[in-house]
Amino acid sequence: MVSPIAVADTGRQMVFTWSSFAGGTSDIAARRAGFPDWAPFKVDARASGGVSNQNGVIEVGERVMVDQAYLNLSGAPYPLTGTASNWTGPAGLTYTLHDSAADYGTMAASTPAPGANSPEGSTTADCFTATGNCFEFELTGPRIAGVHWDTTYDEALSEDVSVTRTIHIGESFLDVAPSSLFYPFIENLLHNGITAGGACGGYCPADGVKRQQMAVFLLKSKYGSAYVPPSPTGTVFNDVPQSNPFAAWIEDLSNRGITGGCQVTPPLFCPDAIVNRQQMAVFLLKTEEGSAYDPPDCAQIFQDVLCTPGIGFSDFIEELYNRQITGGCVAVPLQYCPTNPTNRQQMAAFLVKTFGLLLYGP
């Protein structure tokens, strides 16, 4: 039996695991591409056998379906099943496995052909689509708001390999209801370390996002919660001194060519100004794609955004729509509300969708 994975490369094409043998010695086992690899999965997205609001996040008091998914990197069909165990997390909660078996059916062979294994060429199978046989977990006990809680469980696969997955527990902020459309996005930002909340003591979902705050959110979403920008000089913008706690983030954003500030002469950033929705479109796409990114020409999608190909915000706004990052602010007639301020709950959805942040993933 191979123990849980200890080290893997970024594509998990080569995985090293510690295995204990008789006599207390240990060794390293390795496997190459061609074996199933875990993928983003769903929690509380399907109807379960108990109380479930199906908002995509597990809360204390729910009994939910956990719909795992795997990639088949090999050029041959691959049957796969799994067994869950060791579901655990913060003290004071009760963790109940109502269904500890999952069946992924026979996963189709990857494309392209064998020998060209890659995540891009893999096929994905999730237990619900394949067989309907997925894990079912229940969580009971008191929830302490304002604390980021994660749980973990182990899955032993029929290929004789175990994986450990993490399940984030919701209702982290008292001012964000689980019924809110923005709720799973806000939980996602917390889970990924992009934000720990706002100045109100909760998440402050309706508060506008300041330009200096946006610099941090953008760079952390792109480069990870551990990213630290270079030390600031205090000489880039006249209104951003070196003593400004956001100065390093703002200058990094400028040095990357993502922003030129709010005024050229004298150079100003307007750190306390609220980011509006048209500015947000440029911030998002240039951070994701690079400062030289030039979106496709607009086609007059939104009634309230005049299409000016190659000029201004319209190309960026329509590209957000084409990438399904936004559906606008009004459906009929379709509008974007370009000059409206961006609030913190809208920002959460923008960041998660643009940068592909995962709440439940590998």
N, C-alpha and C positions, 0 to 999 in steps of 0.2 A: 504494500500500500504506500503510495506516495503522499507525503505530507503537504499541507497548504503551501502555495507558491511563496517563495522568499524574495526572489529577484527576477525581473524580466526586462527586456529591452522595450523601447517605446512602442513597437508594434507587436510585442510579445511573440515574435517569430522564434526566439530562443528563450526558454524559461528554465530557471535553476531552482531546485527545491531541495531542502534538507530532508533526509530520510534516516530514521533510526534503525539500526540493525542489532542483532544479538550481541551482547557484550558491551553495549553502551557506546559503540563507535558510531560515526556518522559519515555520510558521503554526500556527493552532489549528483543529482539526476538531471538530465536535460531532455527537452523535446523541441522539435522544430515545427514549422508551419505544416498544416495538414491535419491538425487536431482542432476540435472546437475551441473557440475563444469567446469569453463573455462579452456582452454588448449592453448598451443602455436598456433598462427594463422599466416596466410600469408598476406602480403601486396604487391601489384604490382607483383604478381606471375602469374596472369591470364590476358587475354585480357580484356580490359574494353571498355566502350562506348566512351572514349576520348583518349587523348594523353597519352601513357603508353609505357615505354621501357621494362617492365617486368623483371627488374633486382633484384626484391625482396626488393626494398627500395623505399619509396616515396620521390620524389624531388619536390621542388617548380616548378610549371608549369605543373605538371602531374595531370591527372584524373585517379584514380586507383581503382581496386577492392580490398576490404578488406574482406578477407575470414576467418571468425572466426571459431573456433572449440570448442566443448564442450564434456565433459565426462559424460556418464551415469553410475552412481555408483550403480544403483538399479538393482534388478533382474527382472524388468518388462520393456517392451517397453515404451518409453517416447517421446511424441510429443513436439516439441519445436520451437518457433519462437521468433524473437527479433526486437526491434525498436531502432534505433540510434538517439541520440540528443546531444546537448551541445558540439559539436566538437569545441575545442578552443586550443589556444597555444600562442606563442610569438606574441607580438603586431606588427602591420604592415603587417601581412598576412591576406588573405581572405580565410575563411573556408567554403566550399560549400558541402552540402550533396545532391548529385544527386539521390541517392537511399538510403532511411533510413530504409528499411525493409529487413529482412533476414529470411530464412526458413530452418531449420535444419532437416525437415522431422520428421519421427518417429524413434528415436534412439533405436537401438537394446538393449535388456536386457544385463546386464553385466554377465560375467562369472568370477569366479565360481558362484555357486547358491546364491540366496537371503540369506542375513545374513552374507555373507562373503565379504561385500563390501570393495573394496580397489582400488586405482588408477591402480594397476597392473591388476586387474580383470575387469576394466571398459571397455566400448566400446566408441569409439570416432566417432563423426559425425561433418563434416564441411559442411557449407552451399553450397559450390560449388559442392561437390560430391553428396550431398543429393538431392538438387533441382536446383542448378544453380542460386538461388536467394540470392545474397549477397549484402552488402553495397557497395556504390560507392562514393568515396570522391574526391574532387578537391582542390588543394592548389595553390594559386596564390600570387604574391607579390615579394619583394626583399629578397634574401637569403644572409645572412652575414656569410661568411666562417670563420672558426676558432672558431665557437661557437657551443656548443652542444645544439640542439633544440629538444624538445619533445612536442607532443601535446596529448590531452586526449579527449575521448568521452565517453558518457554513453550509456549503452544498457539496455533497459527495457525488461525483458524476460517474456514470457507468463506464467511462473510459479510464477509471482508476486514478482520477485526479480530483483534488478538492479545491474549491475557491471560496473566498470570504467576501461577502457583499455587505454594503452599508445601507441602512434605511434611516433616512432623516425623519424625525417626528415633528409634526406641524404645530400650529397655534403658538408660534414663538413670540408674537406681538399681540397685545391686548387690543390694539387699535386697528387690526386687520382681521376682518371676519373670514372664516373659512368659505363663506358663500361668495366672497368678492371675486370678480373675474381676474383680479391682479394677484390674488393670494398665492397661487403656486409659484408665480414669478418672484414675489417678494421672499418667500421661503427659500427659493433657489439662490438668490443673492446672498442671503445669510449663510446658507450651507457652504457656498463657495468662497466665503470670506471677503466678499466685495463690500459689504456693509454690515455693521453691527446694530444699526438703527439710527434714529435721528435725535435732535436736541430736545424733543418733546418727552423723551423717556421711552417711547415706543418706536414705531417705524416712521410715523408722521407722513402717511401716504398722500395727503392732499397738499403738503408743503411744496413750494417751487424748488427746483434744483438750481443752485448757484453755479456760476461758471467755474469757480475754483473747486467746488465739490466735484463737478463733472470731470475735471482733469484726473482726479483720483479714480473715480468709477470707471472711466474709459481704460486707463492703463492697467488697472487691476483685472478688469474683465478680459483684456487682451493677453496679458502676460502672467496672470495668476496672482493670488492673494499675497504671495511672498515677495512680489516684485518691489524693489526699492530703487527709486530714480537717483540719478547723480545729484550731488550737492548743488544747491542753487548759488548763483552769483549775485542776484539782486539787480542785475544791470540790463535785463531783457525788456521789462516793462516798467515804466515809471511808477505805476500804481501797485506794483508787486515787489516790495522790499525783501531783502534776504530773510528778514525776521518773520515774514508771513509763513505760517505753518504749511501752506499749500504751495509755496514758492517752487520747491523742487519739482512737483508734479506739473505745475503750469509751465515752467521753463522746459521740462522734458517734452511736453506736448508741442511747444513752439519749436524746439530744436528738431523734432521729427517732421516738421512741416504740416502738422495737423491743424494748427491755428496760427493766424497772424495777429490775433488780438481783436479788439473792438475798434481801435483807432490807430492810424499809421503815424501821424505827427501831432503831438509827441506819441510814442508808442505806449498804448494802454491796453490792458486786458479786461478791465471792468470785472474784477473777481467776484463782486457781490451781486452783479446783475443776474437775473434769472434766465436760463437757457430757454429760448422759444423752440417751437417744433421744427421750424425750417433750419435753424442752426443745428439742432440735434441730428438731422439727417446727414449733414456734412461731417459732423464730429464722428458719428458712428461709422460711416463708410470709409472715411480717410484713416481712422484708427485701424479698422479691420483690413483694408486693402493697401494702405500706404499713401503717402502724401501725393504721389503722382497719379493716383487713381482718377480716371475720367469716366463717369458713368455713361451708359447709352443715352442718346438724345431722347428727350421727353416726347410724349404723344398726346398731351392734354387729357390726362386721366382724371384729374380733380377739377371740379368746377371753379374752386377758389384759388387755384395755382396756375397763373398764366405761364404757358409753355414758352420758354426762351432757350432753345437748344444751345448748350455750351456756355451759357451765361447764368449767373445767379444760382438759385437753390432748386429750380424745378427739376433738373435732371436727377439730382440726389433724392429728392422727395419721391419721384416716380419709381426710382430704382428700389427704394425701401418697400414700396407697394408691390413691385414685381417679384421681390424676394419674399413676400408674405410676412414682412416684419411689421407692417402696419396695414390696417384696413381703413385708415383715415379716422376722422372724428364724427362724421355724419355719413350714413349709408345712402340715403336718398334725399336729395341728390348727393352724389359722392363728393365729400369735401375733406380737406386735410387740416384746416385751421392753422395755417403756417405761422402766424404771429402769436398764437396762444402760448402761454407759458407751459413748460413741461413740468409736471409734478412728479413726485417721487414714485408713485405707483406706476405711472406711465413709463418712467425711466426704467423700472425693473423689467417690464415687458420688452422694451427696446433693447436693453443690454442682453437679456437671455436669448432672444431670438437672433440678434446680430452675431453674437460670439458663440452661439451653440453651447451655452452653459447647461450642465446636466445636474438635476436634482438627484436622480437615481441612475447611476451609470457604472461603467467598469471600475 
